[in-house]
C-alpha cells in the first residue's frame, strides 16, 4: 500500500489549505483513512479520521475548523483546513488502516509540511 500526500505549504494565520492523499496498491478491506500531524519536538497526534460507514472523528483542537472527506471508491482522503493557527504548524501524514486476516495494519504517507505564520 502506498499513500501519496500533497497540498502542504506556507499560509498566514487565518488562512486555509487543503491536503489531499491518494492510496494505491492492495486496499482490499480498508477500514479507515485519516490524517495525523507531528510538530517539532512533539509526538504524532491524530487530526481527523474517517471510518467505514461514514463516521468521522476529530481532535478537539481542530473541531469546527478542519473537515475530512473521503472517497472510498477512489481511496482518497482530503483535509480542508480553515482558520489556521500557528500551532497547526506540523508535518501532516495521511494514514490508512487495512485489515488482513485478524490483523489491522496502518500505512503512512510521506508527510507534507504545513507552516502557519503569525
VMD Tcl script that builds the backbone (N, CA, C; Angstrom):
set m [mol new atoms 354]
animate dup $m
set s [atomselect $m all]
$s set {name element resname resid chain x y z} {
  {N N UNK 1 A 0.842 -1.177 0.000}
  {CA C UNK 1 A 0.000 0.000 0.000}
  {C C UNK 1 A 0.886 1.238 0.000}
  {N N UNK 2 A 0.582 2.154 -0.896}
  {CA C UNK 2 A 1.325 3.408 -0.963}
  {C C UNK 2 A 0.349 4.575 -0.806}
  {N N UNK 3 A 0.770 5.551 -0.030}
  {CA C UNK 3 A -0.032 6.740 0.194}
  {C C UNK 3 A 0.760 7.956 -0.258}
  {N N UNK 4 A 0.149 8.772 -1.093}
  {CA C UNK 4 A 0.805 9.960 -1.616}
  {C C UNK 4 A 0.021 11.188 -1.192}
  {N N UNK 5 A 0.663 12.012 -0.369}
  {CA C UNK 5 A 0.020 13.218 0.135}
  {C C UNK 5 A 0.534 14.444 -0.589}
  {N N UNK 6 A -0.314 15.454 -0.672}
  {CA C UNK 6 A 0.067 16.714 -1.297}
  {C C UNK 6 A -0.766 17.841 -0.700}
  {N N UNK 7 A -0.328 19.068 -0.963}
  {CA C UNK 7 A -1.129 20.220 -0.581}
  {C C UNK 7 A -0.586 21.061 0.547}
  {N N UNK 8 A 0.518 20.660 1.159}
  {CA C UNK 8 A 1.076 21.466 2.231}
  {C C UNK 8 A 1.679 22.753 1.700}
  {N N UNK 9 A 2.067 23.615 2.620}
  {CA C UNK 9 A 2.684 24.870 2.221}
  {C C UNK 9 A 2.697 25.871 3.336}
  {N N UNK 10 A 2.987 27.111 2.971}
  {CA C UNK 10 A 3.062 28.211 3.928}
  {C C UNK 10 A 1.814 29.070 3.787}
  {N N UNK 11 A 1.197 29.381 4.903}
  {CA C UNK 11 A -0.015 30.197 4.898}
  {C C UNK 11 A -0.021 31.085 6.132}
  {N N UNK 12 A -0.651 32.232 6.012}
  {CA C UNK 12 A -0.766 33.118 7.172}
  {C C UNK 12 A -1.879 32.646 8.093}
  {N N UNK 13 A -1.766 33.019 9.331}
  {CA C UNK 13 A -2.806 32.683 10.302}
  {C C UNK 13 A -4.160 33.191 9.810}
  {N N UNK 14 A -5.154 32.341 9.980}
  {CA C UNK 14 A -6.488 32.665 9.493}
  {C C UNK 14 A -6.757 32.156 8.092}
  {N N UNK 15 A -5.734 31.717 7.410}
  {CA C UNK 15 A -5.880 31.233 6.053}
  {C C UNK 15 A -6.333 29.788 5.989}
  {N N UNK 16 A -6.358 29.266 4.767}
  {CA C UNK 16 A -6.839 27.904 4.533}
  {C C UNK 16 A -5.863 27.130 3.652}
  {N N UNK 17 A -5.866 25.835 3.850}
  {CA C UNK 17 A -5.135 24.907 2.990}
  {C C UNK 17 A -5.957 23.642 2.858}
  {N N UNK 18 A -5.743 22.955 1.753}
  {CA C UNK 18 A -6.395 21.663 1.551}
  {C C UNK 18 A -5.344 20.618 1.273}
  {N N UNK 19 A -5.327 19.573 2.073}
  {CA C UNK 19 A -4.424 18.452 1.879}
  {C C UNK 19 A -5.173 17.327 1.180}
  {N N UNK 20 A -4.468 16.632 0.303}
  {CA C UNK 20 A -5.051 15.503 -0.403}
  {C C UNK 20 A -4.146 14.295 -0.273}
  {N N UNK 21 A -4.753 13.131 -0.272}
  {CA C UNK 21 A -3.987 11.889 -0.161}
  {C C UNK 21 A -4.653 10.834 -1.018}
  {N N UNK 22 A -3.844 10.163 -1.810}
  {CA C UNK 22 A -4.340 9.081 -2.649}
  {C C UNK 22 A -3.620 7.797 -2.280}
  {N N UNK 23 A -4.380 6.741 -2.120}
  {CA C UNK 23 A -3.832 5.434 -1.780}
  {C C UNK 23 A -3.852 4.536 -2.999}
  {N N UNK 24 A -2.839 3.700 -3.110}
  {CA C UNK 24 A -2.774 2.738 -4.201}
  {C C UNK 24 A -2.216 1.432 -3.676}
  {N N UNK 25 A -2.357 0.389 -4.479}
  {CA C UNK 25 A -1.907 -0.926 -4.048}
  {C C UNK 25 A -3.074 -1.765 -3.571}
  {N N UNK 26 A -2.804 -2.729 -2.734}
  {CA C UNK 26 A -3.829 -3.640 -2.250}
  {C C UNK 26 A -4.613 -2.992 -1.117}
  {N N UNK 27 A -5.693 -2.319 -1.479}
  {CA C UNK 27 A -6.509 -1.624 -0.494}
  {C C UNK 27 A -7.750 -2.406 -0.123}
  {N N UNK 28 A -7.741 -3.709 -0.396}
  {CA C UNK 28 A -8.886 -4.518 -0.024}
  {C C UNK 28 A -9.039 -4.518 1.486}
  {N N UNK 29 A -10.263 -4.353 1.920}
  {CA C UNK 29 A -10.619 -4.360 3.339}
  {C C UNK 29 A -10.027 -3.178 4.100}
  {N N UNK 30 A -10.041 -2.018 3.451}
  {CA C UNK 30 A -9.620 -0.821 4.157}
  {C C UNK 30 A -10.701 -0.450 5.176}
  {N N UNK 31 A -10.292 -0.055 6.324}
  {CA C UNK 31 A -11.242 0.242 7.393}
  {C C UNK 31 A -11.380 1.730 7.669}
  {N N UNK 32 A -10.291 2.456 7.457}
  {CA C UNK 32 A -10.330 3.884 7.757}
  {C C UNK 32 A -9.185 4.590 7.055}
  {N N UNK 33 A -9.380 5.868 6.815}
  {CA C UNK 33 A -8.307 6.733 6.332}
  {C C UNK 33 A -8.355 8.017 7.144}
  {N N UNK 34 A -7.190 8.585 7.361}
  {CA C UNK 34 A -7.175 9.772 8.191}
  {C C UNK 34 A -5.896 10.577 8.063}
  {N N UNK 35 A -5.798 11.553 8.936}
  {CA C UNK 35 A -4.650 12.458 8.970}
  {C C UNK 35 A -4.124 12.567 10.387}
  {N N UNK 36 A -2.821 12.539 10.484}
  {CA C UNK 36 A -2.108 12.780 11.723}
  {C C UNK 36 A -1.145 13.935 11.480}
  {N N UNK 37 A -0.614 14.472 12.563}
  {CA C UNK 37 A 0.402 15.507 12.403}
  {C C UNK 37 A 1.439 15.397 13.509}
  {N N UNK 38 A 2.609 15.911 13.200}
  {CA C UNK 38 A 3.687 15.901 14.184}
  {C C UNK 38 A 4.413 17.232 14.109}
  {N N UNK 39 A 4.329 17.959 15.196}
  {CA C UNK 39 A 5.021 19.240 15.315}
  {C C UNK 39 A 6.426 19.001 15.856}
  {N N UNK 40 A 7.338 19.925 15.629}
  {CA C UNK 40 A 8.707 19.748 16.118}
  {C C UNK 40 A 8.747 19.503 17.618}
  {N N UNK 41 A 9.431 18.453 18.010}
  {CA C UNK 41 A 9.587 18.139 19.424}
  {C C UNK 41 A 8.381 17.504 20.073}
  {N N UNK 42 A 7.365 17.195 19.280}
  {CA C UNK 42 A 6.147 16.609 19.841}
  {C C UNK 42 A 5.868 15.250 19.204}
  {N N UNK 43 A 4.986 14.498 19.841}
  {CA C UNK 43 A 4.599 13.208 19.311}
  {C C UNK 43 A 3.560 13.373 18.202}
  {N N UNK 44 A 3.496 12.380 17.365}
  {CA C UNK 44 A 2.484 12.374 16.312}
  {C C UNK 44 A 1.102 12.246 16.957}
  {N N UNK 45 A 0.157 13.047 16.451}
  {CA C UNK 45 A -1.177 13.029 17.030}
  {C C UNK 45 A -2.229 12.922 15.935}
  {N N UNK 46 A -3.361 12.365 16.314}
  {CA C UNK 46 A -4.474 12.259 15.393}
  {C C UNK 46 A -5.065 13.639 15.132}
  {N N UNK 47 A -5.346 13.922 13.855}
  {CA C UNK 47 A -6.047 15.150 13.494}
  {C C UNK 47 A -7.503 14.834 13.169}
  {N N UNK 48 A -7.690 13.898 12.256}
  {CA C UNK 48 A -9.041 13.523 11.853}
  {C C UNK 48 A -9.001 12.159 11.191}
  {N N UNK 49 A -10.077 11.420 11.339}
  {CA C UNK 49 A -10.157 10.096 10.731}
  {C C UNK 49 A -11.558 9.870 10.206}
  {N N UNK 50 A -11.653 9.156 9.101}
  {CA C UNK 50 A -12.941 8.779 8.512}
  {C C UNK 50 A -12.985 7.261 8.406}
  {N N UNK 51 A -13.957 6.669 9.066}
  {CA C UNK 51 A -14.047 5.217 9.074}
  {C C UNK 51 A -15.124 4.737 8.106}
  {N N UNK 52 A -15.136 3.438 7.861}
  {CA C UNK 52 A -16.178 2.865 7.007}
  {C C UNK 52 A -17.548 3.168 7.612}
  {N N UNK 53 A -18.464 3.445 6.770}
  {CA C UNK 53 A -19.797 3.811 7.240}
  {C C UNK 53 A -19.979 5.310 7.328}
  {N N UNK 54 A -18.882 6.054 7.151}
  {CA C UNK 54 A -19.012 7.499 7.094}
  {C C UNK 54 A -18.797 8.244 8.387}
  {N N UNK 55 A -18.456 7.549 9.459}
  {CA C UNK 55 A -18.233 8.267 10.717}
  {C C UNK 55 A -16.878 8.964 10.690}
  {N N UNK 56 A -16.817 10.100 11.368}
  {CA C UNK 56 A -15.588 10.875 11.438}
  {C C UNK 56 A -15.268 11.212 12.888}
  {N N UNK 57 A -13.997 11.449 13.131}
  {CA C UNK 57 A -13.548 11.810 14.464}
  {C C UNK 57 A -12.453 12.856 14.324}
  {N N UNK 58 A -12.519 13.891 15.155}
  {CA C UNK 58 A -11.569 14.992 15.077}
  {C C UNK 58 A -10.894 15.222 16.415}
  {N N UNK 59 A -9.669 15.687 16.349}
  {CA C UNK 59 A -9.030 16.180 17.560}
  {C C UNK 59 A -9.783 17.422 18.035}
  {N N UNK 60 A -9.874 17.593 19.329}
  {CA C UNK 60 A -10.604 18.740 19.872}
  {C C UNK 60 A -10.047 20.061 19.339}
  {N N UNK 61 A -8.754 20.110 19.127}
  {CA C UNK 61 A -8.105 21.351 18.726}
  {C C UNK 61 A -8.474 21.797 17.308}
  {N N UNK 62 A -9.033 20.892 16.511}
  {CA C UNK 62 A -9.351 21.255 15.124}
  {C C UNK 62 A -10.845 21.231 14.831}
  {N N UNK 63 A -11.638 20.812 15.792}
  {CA C UNK 63 A -13.084 20.749 15.568}
  {C C UNK 63 A -13.630 22.118 15.183}
  {N N UNK 64 A -14.467 22.108 14.156}
  {CA C UNK 64 A -15.050 23.349 13.676}
  {C C UNK 64 A -14.188 24.104 12.698}
  {N N UNK 65 A -12.943 23.684 12.544}
  {CA C UNK 65 A -12.030 24.366 11.612}
  {C C UNK 65 A -11.591 23.451 10.465}
  {N N UNK 66 A -11.406 22.178 10.769}
  {CA C UNK 66 A -10.946 21.212 9.778}
  {C C UNK 66 A -12.100 20.287 9.387}
  {N N UNK 67 A -12.083 19.856 8.136}
  {CA C UNK 67 A -13.076 18.904 7.665}
  {C C UNK 67 A -12.392 17.815 6.855}
  {N N UNK 68 A -12.651 16.573 7.226}
  {CA C UNK 68 A -12.101 15.442 6.492}
  {C C UNK 68 A -13.163 14.928 5.539}
  {N N UNK 69 A -12.721 14.576 4.336}
  {CA C UNK 69 A -13.635 13.992 3.361}
  {C C UNK 69 A -12.926 12.832 2.677}
  {N N UNK 70 A -13.670 11.771 2.529}
  {CA C UNK 70 A -13.078 10.548 1.999}
  {C C UNK 70 A -13.921 10.035 0.845}
  {N N UNK 71 A -13.242 9.608 -0.204}
  {CA C UNK 71 A -13.907 8.961 -1.325}
  {C C UNK 71 A -13.474 7.500 -1.302}
  {N N UNK 72 A -14.337 6.650 -0.782}
  {CA C UNK 72 A -13.984 5.250 -0.601}
  {C C UNK 72 A -13.767 4.546 -1.939}
  {N N UNK 73 A -14.483 4.959 -2.948}
  {CA C UNK 73 A -14.348 4.323 -4.252}
  {C C UNK 73 A -12.993 4.621 -4.887}
  {N N UNK 74 A -12.483 5.815 -4.615}
  {CA C UNK 74 A -11.207 6.226 -5.201}
  {C C UNK 74 A -10.043 6.054 -4.238}
  {N N UNK 75 A -10.332 5.670 -3.000}
  {CA C UNK 75 A -9.291 5.536 -1.968}
  {C C UNK 75 A -8.516 6.835 -1.797}
  {N N UNK 76 A -9.256 7.905 -1.671}
  {CA C UNK 76 A -8.635 9.200 -1.408}
  {C C UNK 76 A -9.223 9.798 -0.138}
  {N N UNK 77 A -8.438 10.652 0.494}
  {CA C UNK 77 A -8.926 11.364 1.669}
  {C C UNK 77 A -8.324 12.765 1.645}
  {N N UNK 78 A -9.172 13.746 1.849}
  {CA C UNK 78 A -8.750 15.138 1.865}
  {C C UNK 78 A -8.968 15.734 3.252}
  {N N UNK 79 A -8.216 16.777 3.518}
  {CA C UNK 79 A -8.383 17.509 4.775}
  {C C UNK 79 A -8.449 18.991 4.445}
  {N N UNK 80 A -9.622 19.577 4.605}
  {CA C UNK 80 A -9.799 21.008 4.419}
  {C C UNK 80 A -9.519 21.697 5.735}
  {N N UNK 81 A -8.547 22.581 5.739}
  {CA C UNK 81 A -8.129 23.255 6.959}
  {C C UNK 81 A -8.415 24.748 6.830}
  {N N UNK 82 A -9.301 25.252 7.659}
  {CA C UNK 82 A -9.667 26.659 7.679}
  {C C UNK 82 A -9.261 27.297 8.997}
  {N N UNK 83 A -9.221 28.597 8.999}
  {CA C UNK 83 A -8.886 29.352 10.223}
  {C C UNK 83 A -7.609 28.807 10.860}
  {N N UNK 84 A -6.607 28.638 10.051}
  {CA C UNK 84 A -5.358 28.039 10.531}
  {C C UNK 84 A -4.676 28.933 11.558}
  {N N UNK 85 A -4.031 28.275 12.493}
  {CA C UNK 85 A -3.319 28.939 13.584}
  {C C UNK 85 A -1.853 28.540 13.557}
  {N N UNK 86 A -1.000 29.357 14.120}
  {CA C UNK 86 A 0.427 28.978 14.160}
  {C C UNK 86 A 0.654 27.613 14.817}
  {N N UNK 87 A -0.176 27.261 15.780}
  {CA C UNK 87 A 0.003 25.974 16.456}
  {C C UNK 87 A -0.411 24.795 15.585}
  {N N UNK 88 A -0.966 25.054 14.413}
  {CA C UNK 88 A -1.260 23.978 13.467}
  {C C UNK 88 A -0.032 23.606 12.643}
  {N N UNK 89 A 1.033 24.367 12.791}
  {CA C UNK 89 A 2.259 24.082 12.056}
  {C C UNK 89 A 2.787 22.702 12.429}
  {N N UNK 90 A 2.980 21.868 11.419}
  {CA C UNK 90 A 3.420 20.492 11.650}
  {C C UNK 90 A 3.617 19.805 10.307}
  {N N UNK 91 A 4.203 18.640 10.367}
  {CA C UNK 91 A 4.194 17.746 9.217}
  {C C UNK 91 A 2.935 16.893 9.337}
  {N N UNK 92 A 2.148 16.881 8.274}
  {CA C UNK 92 A 0.897 16.148 8.264}
  {C C UNK 92 A 1.076 14.856 7.467}
  {N N UNK 93 A 0.601 13.770 8.070}
  {CA C UNK 93 A 0.721 12.453 7.466}
  {C C UNK 93 A -0.673 11.886 7.218}
  {N N UNK 94 A -0.894 11.355 6.032}
  {CA C UNK 94 A -2.131 10.622 5.836}
  {C C UNK 94 A -1.888 9.166 6.208}
  {N N UNK 95 A -2.958 8.495 6.568}
  {CA C UNK 95 A -2.847 7.114 7.014}
  {C C UNK 95 A -4.016 6.301 6.500}
  {N N UNK 96 A -3.797 4.999 6.436}
  {CA C UNK 96 A -4.866 4.075 6.050}
  {C C UNK 96 A -4.747 2.826 6.905}
  {N N UNK 97 A -5.874 2.402 7.454}
  {CA C UNK 97 A -5.941 1.156 8.222}
  {C C UNK 97 A -6.530 0.081 7.323}
  {N N UNK 98 A -5.780 -0.992 7.164}
  {CA C UNK 98 A -6.215 -2.091 6.313}
  {C C UNK 98 A -6.183 -3.381 7.134}
  {N N UNK 99 A -7.283 -4.098 7.093}
  {CA C UNK 99 A -7.360 -5.339 7.877}
  {C C UNK 99 A -7.045 -6.537 6.985}
  {N N UNK 100 A -6.102 -7.340 7.417}
  {CA C UNK 100 A -5.729 -8.563 6.711}
  {C C UNK 100 A -5.797 -9.699 7.722}
  {N N UNK 101 A -6.645 -10.688 7.446}
  {CA C UNK 101 A -6.936 -11.765 8.396}
  {C C UNK 101 A -7.440 -11.101 9.674}
  {N N UNK 102 A -6.804 -11.325 10.776}
  {CA C UNK 102 A -7.272 -10.748 12.030}
  {C C UNK 102 A -6.393 -9.604 12.509}
  {N N UNK 103 A -5.559 -9.088 11.619}
  {CA C UNK 103 A -4.620 -8.035 11.999}
  {C C UNK 103 A -4.912 -6.766 11.204}
  {N N UNK 104 A -4.890 -5.645 11.884}
  {CA C UNK 104 A -5.061 -4.351 11.222}
  {C C UNK 104 A -3.696 -3.698 11.073}
  {N N UNK 105 A -3.386 -3.327 9.843}
  {CA C UNK 105 A -2.130 -2.658 9.541}
  {C C UNK 105 A -2.409 -1.181 9.270}
  {N N UNK 106 A -1.554 -0.319 9.755}
  {CA C UNK 106 A -1.660 1.111 9.473}
  {C C UNK 106 A -0.521 1.507 8.558}
  {N N UNK 107 A -0.882 2.084 7.444}
  {CA C UNK 107 A 0.101 2.550 6.474}
  {C C UNK 107 A 0.175 4.070 6.530}
  {N N UNK 108 A 1.367 4.592 6.223}
  {CA C UNK 108 A 1.608 6.026 6.305}
  {C C UNK 108 A 2.067 6.592 4.979}
  {N N UNK 109 A 1.650 7.825 4.719}
  {CA C UNK 109 A 2.202 8.576 3.610}
  {C C UNK 109 A 3.512 9.229 4.021}
  {N N UNK 110 A 4.092 9.969 3.107}
  {CA C UNK 110 A 5.431 10.505 3.346}
  {C C UNK 110 A 5.420 11.791 4.160}
  {N N UNK 111 A 4.280 12.382 4.373}
  {CA C UNK 111 A 4.211 13.617 5.149}
  {C C UNK 111 A 4.304 14.838 4.260}
  {N N UNK 112 A 3.541 15.845 4.623}
  {CA C UNK 112 A 3.588 17.119 3.912}
  {C C UNK 112 A 3.603 18.241 4.961}
  {N N UNK 113 A 4.478 19.199 4.772}
  {CA C UNK 113 A 4.696 20.241 5.770}
  {C C UNK 113 A 3.680 21.370 5.613}
  {N N UNK 114 A 3.069 21.712 6.730}
  {CA C UNK 114 A 2.172 22.862 6.805}
  {C C UNK 114 A 2.782 23.860 7.778}
  {N N UNK 115 A 3.014 25.063 7.299}
  {CA C UNK 115 A 3.577 26.115 8.136}
  {C C UNK 115 A 2.604 27.284 8.170}
  {N N UNK 116 A 2.204 27.669 9.376}
  {CA C UNK 116 A 1.266 28.777 9.547}
  {C C UNK 116 A 2.017 29.908 10.242}
  {N N UNK 117 A 2.117 31.031 9.564}
  {CA C UNK 117 A 2.837 32.175 10.124}
  {C C UNK 117 A 1.873 33.104 10.861}
  {N N UNK 118 A 2.383 33.734 11.887}
  {CA C UNK 118 A 1.521 34.630 12.687}
  {C C UNK 118 A 1.534 36.048 12.145}
}
mol reanalyze $m
mol bondsrecalc $m
mol representation Tube
mol addrep $m
